[in-house]
């Protein structure tokens, strides 16, 4: 599903050249549960942004489902982000004025899904994350763990083949974090590909494979 060959990303900060990714090589097959672990500033977020088609590499090649990303138009990349990839962020990224139900529905509105189908998919997703009973609550009325469940539901409604999670337990206490990880295991058991970015080794070890990143260099953890 994901193949990176000698991918580099360089940022110029003043007179300094920072290699966020330095000839990174990566291969992730469909249906895998992979964690990418590294300290702050190691290049994790840059790697996630390239995997998620939010940013492009300066050099090297990135193949998604057998096709080079460079061959996609901007519209096609937007469609990939909206349909193929479910993003889950550390800070939840929920809209404060919308209910859990409305937050989960947003991607489907952008996709132009008809209202009746939107309603069905939102209910299915919120029930799956055990939040249907709180569907009318706004983010400020929900705990951190519940907000992350809404964020997962929002990713679920588009029925993506790849879930890309950036520090999904980073703002949660350990027990709530374990509950969220159980959800990821359920998603994986349902056949989804999961790439989880984390700095927490205990979280990373729960994946089937661990990939370590340091100073932009990527290597497999035995």
N, C-alpha and C positions, 0 to 999 in steps of 0.2 A: 504493500500500500504506500509506504513512505520510503524513498531512497534519496539520500544525500551523498554527493560525491565532491569532496574537496571544497566544501562551502566555506567561504570567508565573508565576514562583514566587518568593515573598518569604520570607525568614527574618528574625526579629527576634533580634538578639544584643545583649542588654542594652538600651541605649537606641537602638542603631543598627539601621536597616532595610537589609538586604542583598538586592538583587535578583539572585538566582541566575540567573533567566531574565527578560528584559525585552522583552515583546511579540515573542517569537520566532516566526518563520514558517519553515516547512520542508516540503519535498515530496520524498519518495523513492518511486520506482516499484518495482514487483516486478522482481526480477532485477538490480537495480543494486548496484554496489559503491561505497559512499560512505564517505569518511573525515571525521570531525569533529575538527578540530584547534584547540588553544588552550592557553595556559599554565595552570599550576596556579592554581586558584581562579577560572577563567574561567566556570564553569558547565557544564563537560563532563559531570561525573558526574550532576548534576541532570537534564540533558537525557537522558542515558542511562537514568536511573531512570524518567523519564516515558515515554520510548519503550518501555521494557521493562515498563510497567504495574506498576512497583514503588512508584511514587509518583504522586500526582495534582497537576495544576496548580492554582494559586489562581484563575486566570482564563484565558480563551481556550478554544479547542477543539482536541482531539486526536482524529483519526479514524484508526482502524486497520482496513484492509480495508473502507473505506466506512462504518463504523459508529462513532459517537461513543463514546469510552471511558466516558463518564458513563452510557451506557445499559446497560452491563454490570453484573451483580451481582458480589459478591465471589467467589462460586464460579466464575462465568464468567471473571473476571480470573485466578483461580488456574489455570483450565484453559488459558487463553491462554499464561500463563507456562510451563506444563508441556508444552504440545503445540506451540504455534506459534513460540515463541522459544527459541533455543539461546544460553545465556549463557556467555561465556568471560571470565575475570577475570585481572587481572595477577598475583595471588597464587595462582592455580590453584584454591584452595579445595577441595583433595582431603582426604579423611579418612585420617589417618596410619595407622590400624589396618587399613585395607582395602587389598587388592591393586589393581593397575591394573584388572583385570577387574571386581572388586567395585565400585570407584568408578564405572566406566562404566555399570554395571548399575543403580545407585541410582534414576535418574529413572524407569526402567521399572517398578521395584518400586512406586514411588509412583503410577504410572499403573495398576497392577493388571494389567500384561501377563503372560501365562502364562509359566512358566519356560522352556519349549522355545523360544518366540519370543524371550524375553530373551537366551538363549544365542546364538541365531543373529545377533541384531542387535548384540550386544556383539562377537562375533567379526568381523563385517563392519566395524564401526567401528574396532576396534583394528588390523585388517589395513590399513584405509584410511590410518591414520596411522602405519603401519609399526611397530607395537608389540606385535603378537600374540605374538612370541617372549618378551616380557617381561611377559606378562599376570599372572604370579604374584608379581611384585615389588611391594613397598610403596613409597610415595612417597620415603621416605628412601633407598631403593636405586636411585632414578632421578635422572638429571640434571635441571636446570631445564627444558631443552628437552623432555625425555621427559615430565616432569610436565605441561607445557603440552599436549603431544600427547594425554595421557590426558584432560585437561580438554576438549580439542576432541572426542575420542571420546565423552565423556560428553554433550556437546551434540549430537553426531551421532545418537546412538541413538534420540532421540525423533523424528527426521526432521522437524525444524522448517523452516518456510519462511523464517524470518528468523534470522540469526546476529548477535548483538549482542556485540561484543568490546571490553572496556575495557582499554586499554594492554596488549594481549596479548604484546607484545615488551618491555615495560618492565623486566622483571627478567632479561632474557636478553642474552648477548653478541651482537655484531653478526652473526656467522655463524649462530648458532642462530636469531636473530631472522629472518634471511633464509629459513631453512628453514621457519619457521612461516608466514611471508608466502606462500611457495610453496603451502602447504596452503590458505590462504585463496583464492588465485587458482584452485586446483583446485575448491574448493567453489563459487566464483562461476561457473566455466565449466560446472559441473553444473546451473546454473540457480538457485542460492540467492541470496537478497538478503543483503548483508553491510553492516552499519554498524559501522565501526571507529573507536573513540575513541582519540586519541593526542595527545601533545605534540610528537612527533618529525616534523618536516617531511618527512624522507626516507621515512618509513613512509607518511605521509599521501599523498605524491605517487604511490604505487603504486595507489591507488584510481582509479576512472574519474572521480569527482567529489570535490572537496574543499569542505567547508563550514567556515568559520572562526567561532569563538566567542570573544568578549572582553567581559568585564563583563556577561555575560548576553545580549548582542546577537549575533544570528546573521546571517551573510552568506556568499554564495557566493564562492569564490576562482576567479578567471579562470584 
